[in-house]
Amino acid sequence: MIHDQQRHELFHIRTMVLELERLVQNGDDLSPKTPVLHPGYWRSRINALLATPMLSRATADQASALLQKLNCITGEQHKCK
């Protein structure tokens, strides 16, 4: 049951991180006024997931990869400003 919840949370986070990546690639602004469009919001969700007891290694690896994607997205934002 715990692993199903973790997988569901990771799937949701991955979907949103990919959407942020798409928005940045299209040149759209990620407004800090809208929390779900801010990479920091998703970074916090990933860190909370990583702190979950009994997290599987596969989920931890995927979460770490998403953190790297967020770092790239943040870098892209700074290039555009």
N, C-alpha and C positions, 0 to 999 in steps of 0.2 A: 504494500500500500504506500509506504513512504517513497519508494523508488518511482511509483507511478506519479505521485504528486511532483516529485523532482523533475521527472521527464516532461510533465505537462508545463511546469514553470519554465523549464529550459526552452521548450518549443515556443512558448509565447515570447520569451525574451529574444530568442533567435529571430523570430518573425519581425519583431520591432526593430532590432538592430539592422537587419537587412533593409528594412524600410528607410531607416535613417541614412544608411549608406546610399540607397537609391536617390533620396532627396538631395544629399550633398552632391552626388555625381550630376544631378540635373541642375545644380546651381541654386537650389532652393535654400532659403534661410531657415535655420533651426532656431526658432524663437525661444529664448530662455523663459519667456512668460508662459509657455505651454510646457509643463514638466515632462510630458511623454515625448516631446521633441528634443529634449536635452540629454546628451550622452551621459551626464552625471547621474541622472535618474536611473538609467539602465545599469550603470556601473554599480550603483548602490544595490539594486535588485540582484545583480550577479554576485556581489560580495555577500549578501544575505544568504543566497543559495549555497555559496561555497562554505559558509559557516554552519550549514545544516548538518546535524549528526548523521552518521552512517551514509554519507554521500558516496556514491559509487565513483570509482576512478574514471570511468568513461564520462560521466556527467561533469566531474571536476575538470577533465581535459577539455571538454567542449565549452564549458564556462570560461576557462582561461583563454581559449581561442576567441571567444566573443569579446573578452576584455581587450585583446589585441586589436580586434576590429574597431572597437570604440576608440582606442588610441589613434588609429588611423583616421577615423572620422573626425576626431578633434583636430588632428593635424591638418586635414583638408579644410576645416572651418577657418583655421588661422591663415592658410594660404589665400583664402578668398577675401579676407577682410583687408 
